Amino acid sequence: MARGIAAAGLALAFIAPLFAADASTALDRYLAGLTTLRAEFSQRLVDARGVTVQQASGRLVVQRPGRFRWELRPDGAEGGQLLVADGRNLWFFDRDLDQVTVKPADASLTATPAMLLSGTGDIRAAFVVEALPRADGLDWVAVTPRANDADFRAARLGFAGRELKRMVLHDKLGQTATLVFDRTVRNGPVDPAEFRFTPPPGADVIGTPSP
């Protein structure tokens, strides 16, 4: 699953987070008042030697609290990965392997950075959040999971005002995924069906979903 999460930019961690009143970082200010988010993104994945191993594109849909859909498609290739949080479970579908992994959402609090945006609990209980110097015209925030079982080691998020523009993710394999966000819609309408997932017929399912 780590490969899919790195490939997804991994894909961002989220149920009604609590924030300091002073909204001390660009991430706090971004999440304040956020109810839904829809965005498209491009992604470049490099290995520990700095060699590009994948170019991909994808889309992210968030409905707070606790629901998101993160889909990744490699450029010029079939397959890809899909992450869906339905409020009870976190589903991961690897189309290349025809394999589905499911686990309770509350056990996956820091599993993916995408869960950073959907809002689950006190963000600072799960992550170390630090404002970074402004660079490349963006306000940057570093996010590091406190748990050792997270699928990423660290992330940096770049904001332009109230827009998330970039995310840089470092995984446990030494890979770095850089995501550039485009066509973002904040607090627009979303279809609840986008957060439902049923394993495809014949797919290998690992784990038992919560009812």
C-alpha positions in Angstrom: 0.0 0.0 0.0 3.0 2.3 0.5 3.6 2.4 -3.2 0.1 3.4 -4.0 0.2 6.1 -1.3 3.4 7.5 -2.6 2.1 7.4 -6.1 -1.1 9.2 -5.0 1.0 12.0 -3.7 -0.1 10.7 -1.4 -2.0 11.5 -2.1 -2.0 14.9 2.2 -5.0 13.6 7.5 -9.2 14.6 8.6 -12.9 14.5 11.3 -13.5 18.1 12.6 -9.9 19.2 13.6 -9.3 21.6 16.4 -7.1 24.6 15.6 -5.5 27.3 17.6 -7.5 30.5 17.6 -4.6 32.5 16.1 -4.5 30.3 12.9 -0.8 30.3 13.2 0.1 28.6 9.9 -1.1 28.7 6.3 -2.5 25.2 6.8 -4.6 26.3 9.7 -5.9 29.2 7.7 -6.6 27.0 4.8 -8.6 24.4 6.8 -10.6 27.1 8.7 -14.1 27.1 7.1 -13.3 24.4 4.6 -16.2 22.0 4.1 -15.6 20.6 0.6 -12.7 20.6 -1.9 -12.4 19.5 -5.5 -9.0 19.6 -7.3 -7.0 18.1 -10.1 -3.3 17.6 -9.9 -0.2 16.4 -11.7 2.4 14.4 -9.9 6.1 13.6 -10.4 7.5 10.7 -8.4 11.3 10.4 -8.0 13.3 7.6 -6.3 16.0 8.0 -3.6 18.6 8.7 -6.4 16.5 11.5 -7.9 15.5 9.5 -10.9 11.9 10.1 -12.1 10.0 6.8 -11.9 6.5 8.0 -12.6 4.5 10.9 -14.1 0.8 10.8 -13.3 -2.3 12.9 -12.9 -5.2 12.7 -10.6 -8.1 14.3 -8.8 -9.1 14.8 -5.2 -12.5 15.3 -3.7 -13.0 16.1 0.0 -16.1 16.4 2.1 -15.4 17.2 5.7 -15.6 15.6 8.1 -13.9 12.3 7.2 -14.7 11.7 3.6 -12.4 11.9 0.6 -11.7 10.4 -2.8 -8.1 10.4 -4.2 -7.6 8.9 -7.6 -4.3 8.6 -9.5 -3.7 7.6 -13.2 -0.2 7.1 -14.6 0.4 9.2 -17.7 0.2 7.1 -20.9 -0.6 3.9 -19.0 -3.6 2.0 -17.6 -4.1 1.1 -14.0 -3.5 3.4 -11.1 -4.7 3.7 -7.6 -7.8 4.8 -5.8 -8.2 5.8 -2.1 -11.7 6.3 -0.7 -12.6 7.3 2.8 -16.4 6.9 3.4 -16.5 8.0 7.0 -16.2 4.5 8.4 -13.5 2.8 6.3 -10.5 3.7 4.2 -10.5 1.7 1.0 -7.4 1.4 -1.2 -7.8 -0.1 -4.7 -4.7 -1.0 -6.7 -5.9 -1.4 -10.2 -2.6 -2.9 -11.4 -2.9 -5.7 -8.9 -6.7 -5.9 -8.9 -6.4 -5.8 -5.1 -8.4 -3.9 -2.5 -7.2 -3.2 1.1 -9.7 -1.9 3.7 -9.2 -0.8 7.3 -11.3 1.2 9.8 -10.9 5.0 9.2 -10.1 5.7 12.9 -7.2 3.3 12.7 -5.8 5.1 9.6 -5.6 8.6 11.1 -2.1 9.3 10.0 -2.0 6.8 7.2 -2.1 9.2 4.3 -1.6 12.9 3.8 -4.9 13.0 2.0 -6.5 12.4 5.4 -4.8 15.7 6.5 -7.4 17.6 4.4 -10.5 15.8 5.3 -10.2 16.6 9.0 -10.0 13.9 11.6 -9.4 14.9 15.2 -6.9 17.3 16.6 -4.3 17.8 13.8 -1.5 18.6 16.2 -2.2 15.4 18.2 -1.4 13.4 15.0 1.2 15.7 13.3 4.0 18.1 14.1 3.0 21.2 12.2 5.6 23.9 11.5 5.5 27.1 9.4 8.4 27.3 6.9 10.0 30.4 5.2 8.1 31.7 2.2 9.6 30.4 -1.1 8.7 30.3 -4.8 5.8 32.7 -4.1 4.1 30.3 -1.7 3.6 30.0 2.1 5.0 26.6 3.1 4.0 24.4 6.0 5.9 21.2 7.1 3.8 18.3 8.4 5.4 15.3 10.1 3.3 12.3 11.4 3.8 11.5 15.1 3.0 7.8 14.6 5.6 5.4 13.3 3.1 3.5 11.2 2.2 6.3 8.8 2.7 5.8 5.1 4.8 8.9 4.7 7.7 10.4 6.6 7.1 14.1 6.0 5.1 16.5 3.8 5.4 20.1 2.8 2.4 22.0 1.6 2.6 25.3 -0.4 -0.3 27.8 -0.3 -1.1 30.9 -2.2 -3.6 32.7 0.0 -6.6 30.3 0.4 -5.4 27.9 -2.3 -3.4 24.8 -2.0 -0.9 24.9 -4.8 1.8 22.3 -4.1 2.5 19.3 -1.9 5.8 17.5 -1.6 5.7 14.1 0.1 8.6 11.9 1.3 7.8 8.2 1.9 9.6 5.5 3.8 11.2 4.1 0.7 13.1 7.3 0.1 10.8 8.4 -2.8 9.6 12.0 -3.2 6.3 12.8 -4.8 5.7 16.4 -5.9 2.1 17.4 -6.7 0.9 20.5 -8.4 -2.8 21.4 -7.9 -5.0 23.0 -10.5 -8.7 23.7 -11.1 -9.5 23.8 -7.4 -13.0 24.5 -6.2 -13.4 25.3 -2.5 -16.8 24.7 -0.7 -18.6 23.7 -3.9 -21.2 21.0 -4.2 -20.1 17.3 -4.2 -22.0 14.1 -4.8 -22.2 11.7 -1.8 -21.8 8.8 -4.3 -18.2 9.9 -4.9 -17.4 8.6 -1.4 -18.9 5.1 -1.8 -16.8 2.2 -2.8 -17.7 -1.4 -3.7 -14.8 -3.8 -4.5 -15.0 -4.9 -8.2 -16.0 -8.5 -8.8 -13.0 -10.8 -8.6 -10.8 -8.4 -6.8 -8.7 -9.7 -4.0 -9.9 -8.0 -0.7 -7.6 -7.7 2.3 -9.2 -6.7 5.6 -12.7 -6.5 6.9 -14.7 -3.3 6.6 -16.4 -1.8 9.6 -20.2 -2.0 9.3 
